[in-house]
Amino acid sequence: MLIAQDLLEARPGDRLSPVAEYAARLGVGRGTVQTALRLLQDSGAVRLVPRGHMGTFVERVDRAALWSLSGLGTVTGVMPLPYSQRYRGVATGLYQAFHAAEIPLVLAHMRGARRRLEALLTRRYEFALVSKLSYEVARREREELCLAVDLGPGTNVREHVLLIRGPFDGPSDRIVDGMRVGVDPDSIDITELTRHECSGLRVTAVEAPYTQFLGLILKGVIDAAVWDSEEGLPPREAGLRVVPLRGRADGTAPDTSAAVLVVHRDNRTLASILRSSVDVAVVRETLERVMRGEVLPEL
């Protein structure tokens, strides 16, 4: 099983680790390693070619067969609720990339990066999809977190904006002293962006789930909140102002655009397999095709 896991990262033409090295690493005899390699070849999972003093090389890999022999089973991941076409595209892209790598995948959905990362740390899931910003903030508190795959800009959100209730004394395009501002403690992105918008101001933080922000503004419970523009904007008759975040133009606002796959630090095998096997280009291309309506979301 351990050698099968190791070979999941192999490509045709790669040199196989020497038998003696495997034996030392796995704490078994050379004969045990040789028997394992014969079993993997006899099952058709891998074809190895000896080349004398140069060593033994991988000629062919049947990734599906290797995976079934590795004992890893179905990989479980957790990502945001698929409220936007972008998240539906990311989910579809992940399924496509895992399928291409012949890795079985099941995705769950959960609101709030903090909750997803906690579910990862308690081993409910094997990886969590969060923004790169959320990972970097959480990593300062929990060293067990490990970034496995960076999906790149545009895979988390397009942009966050600010919703402001009117009328309110003061400028109409930013948060001012005295406002009640929505904050979702479970969303690291929203917390960090709101902290940036409210820096140096005297405001009242009102904790609530992010999904309730729009309704709370319309009811007059809060005066402003950070919002994902792709989640849908209020109608004009609602009397709300939609304005850019104040740090977006000069680049000082935290960047929440990129999504990453995070694993537990102890799960080095999965982290390594994800890095070598999950094709980011497939995820991104599928996301774009879903966004353009060329591919139906796979949820």
JOSULDA-V96931 format. One record per residue. N is the residue number from 1. RES is the residue in three letters. PSI is psi in radians with two decimals (none if undefined). Layout:
# JOSULDA-V96931
n=<N	N>
res=<RES	RES>
psi=<PSI	PSI>
This chain:
# JOSULDA-V96931
n=<1	2	3	4	5	6	7	8	9	10	11	12	13	14	15	16	17	18	19	20	21	22	23	24	25	26	27	28	29	30	31	32	33	34	35	36	37	38	39	40	41	42	43	44	45	46	47	48	49	50	51	52	53	54	55	56	57	58	59	60	61	62	63	64	65	66	67	68	69	70	71	72	73	74	75	76	77	78	79	80	81	82	83	84	85	86	87	88	89	90	91	92	93	94	95	96	97	98	99	100	101	102	103	104	105	106	107	108	109	110	111	112	113	114	115	116	117	118	119	120	121	122	123	124	125	126	127	128	129	130	131	132	133	134	135	136	137	138	139	140	141	142	143	144	145	146	147	148	149	150	151	152	153	154	155	156	157	158	159	160	161	162	163	164	165	166	167	168	169	170	171	172	173	174	175	176	177	178	179	180	181	182	183	184	185	186	187	188	189	190	191	192	193	194	195	196	197	198	199	200	201	202	203	204	205	206	207	208	209	210	211	212	213	214	215	216	217	218	219	220	221	222	223	224	225	226	227	228	229	230	231	232	233	234	235	236	237	238	239	240	241	242	243	244	245	246	247	248	249	250	251	252	253	254	255	256	257	258	259	260	261	262	263	264	265	266	267	268	269	270	271	272	273	274	275	276	277	278	279	280	281	282	283	284	285	286	287	288	289	290	291	292	293	294	295	296	297	298	299>
res=<MET	LEU	ILE	ALA	GLN	ASP	LEU	LEU	GLU	ALA	ARG	PRO	GLY	ASP	ARG	LEU	SER	PRO	VAL	ALA	GLU	TYR	ALA	ALA	ARG	LEU	GLY	VAL	GLY	ARG	GLY	THR	VAL	GLN	THR	ALA	LEU	ARG	LEU	LEU	GLN	ASP	SER	GLY	ALA	VAL	ARG	LEU	VAL	PRO	ARG	GLY	HIS	MET	GLY	THR	PHE	VAL	GLU	ARG	VAL	ASP	ARG	ALA	ALA	LEU	TRP	SER	LEU	SER	GLY	LEU	GLY	THR	VAL	THR	GLY	VAL	MET	PRO	LEU	PRO	TYR	SER	GLN	ARG	TYR	ARG	GLY	VAL	ALA	THR	GLY	LEU	TYR	GLN	ALA	PHE	HIS	ALA	ALA	GLU	ILE	PRO	LEU	VAL	LEU	ALA	HIS	MET	ARG	GLY	ALA	ARG	ARG	ARG	LEU	GLU	ALA	LEU	LEU	THR	ARG	ARG	TYR	GLU	PHE	ALA	LEU	VAL	SER	LYS	LEU	SER	TYR	GLU	VAL	ALA	ARG	ARG	GLU	ARG	GLU	GLU	LEU	CYS	LEU	ALA	VAL	ASP	LEU	GLY	PRO	GLY	THR	ASN	VAL	ARG	GLU	HIS	VAL	LEU	LEU	ILE	ARG	GLY	PRO	PHE	ASP	GLY	PRO	SER	ASP	ARG	ILE	VAL	ASP	GLY	MET	ARG	VAL	GLY	VAL	ASP	PRO	ASP	SER	ILE	ASP	ILE	THR	GLU	LEU	THR	ARG	HIS	GLU	CYS	SER	GLY	LEU	ARG	VAL	THR	ALA	VAL	GLU	ALA	PRO	TYR	THR	GLN	PHE	LEU	GLY	LEU	ILE	LEU	LYS	GLY	VAL	ILE	ASP	ALA	ALA	VAL	TRP	ASP	SER	GLU	GLU	GLY	LEU	PRO	PRO	ARG	GLU	ALA	GLY	LEU	ARG	VAL	VAL	PRO	LEU	ARG	GLY	ARG	ALA	ASP	GLY	THR	ALA	PRO	ASP	THR	SER	ALA	ALA	VAL	LEU	VAL	VAL	HIS	ARG	ASP	ASN	ARG	THR	LEU	ALA	SER	ILE	LEU	ARG	SER	SER	VAL	ASP	VAL	ALA	VAL	VAL	ARG	GLU	THR	LEU	GLU	ARG	VAL	MET	ARG	GLY	GLU	VAL	LEU	PRO	GLU	LEU>
psi=<-0.74	-0.68	-0.64	-0.73	-0.71	-0.72	-0.22	-0.42	-0.06	2.67	2.65	2.30	-0.25	2.56	2.31	2.48	2.47	2.63	-0.73	-0.64	-0.76	-0.78	-0.77	-0.73	-0.68	-0.14	0.65	3.04	2.81	-0.64	-0.63	-0.73	-0.77	-0.67	-0.73	-0.75	-0.66	-0.72	-0.76	-0.66	-0.74	-0.53	-0.16	0.12	-0.49	2.60	2.17	2.50	2.03	2.43	0.91	-2.32	-0.26	-0.35	-2.93	2.41	2.67	2.15	-0.65	2.54	2.23	1.67	-0.67	-0.75	-0.72	-0.75	-0.72	-0.49	-0.20	-0.35	0.13	-0.47	-2.78	2.30	2.32	2.26	2.83	2.36	3.06	2.82	2.41	0.99	-0.38	2.77	-0.53	-0.82	-0.61	-0.62	-0.68	-0.77	-0.78	-0.72	-0.69	-0.77	-0.73	-0.77	-0.73	-0.68	-0.75	-0.58	0.00	0.71	2.07	2.36	2.44	2.24	2.35	2.86	2.37	2.37	2.38	2.04	-0.64	-0.70	-0.68	-0.73	-0.61	-0.69	-0.60	-0.81	-0.47	0.16	0.40	-0.54	2.80	-0.40	2.73	2.41	2.10	3.02	2.74	-0.62	-0.80	-0.74	-0.83	-0.67	-0.82	-0.55	-0.48	-0.47	-0.57	1.74	-0.21	-0.24	2.47	2.23	2.14	-0.82	2.28	2.02	-0.22	2.99	2.54	0.01	-0.06	-1.12	2.83	-0.96	2.64	2.57	3.09	2.22	2.25	2.27	2.45	2.82	2.71	2.41	2.41	-3.06	2.60	-0.04	0.29	2.92	2.43	2.96	2.48	-0.19	2.68	2.13	2.30	2.38	2.30	1.84	-0.42	-0.31	1.89	-0.71	-0.90	-0.71	-0.82	-0.74	-0.71	-0.71	-0.70	-0.76	-0.55	0.13	2.20	0.04	2.73	1.69	2.88	2.12	2.24	1.94	2.31	2.72	2.44	-0.67	-0.27	-0.07	-0.86	-0.80	-0.66	-0.61	-0.79	-0.54	-0.11	0.22	-0.65	2.83	-0.36	2.75	2.63	2.48	2.50	2.06	-0.42	-0.08	-0.10	2.34	2.67	2.63	2.70	-0.59	-0.17	-0.29	0.34	2.56	2.39	1.98	2.69	2.70	2.51	-0.43	0.08	-0.70	-0.72	0.05	0.17	-0.29	2.45	2.47	2.07	0.25	-0.48	2.44	2.62	2.71	2.16	2.40	2.96	2.45	-0.58	-0.27	1.04	-0.60	-0.86	-0.74	-0.78	-0.73	-0.73	-0.74	-0.66	-0.39	-0.51	1.97	1.89	-0.60	-0.63	-0.76	-0.84	-0.72	-0.75	-0.72	-0.84	-0.67	-0.64	-0.73	-0.60	-0.07	0.24	-0.36	2.34	2.41	2.49	1.72	none>
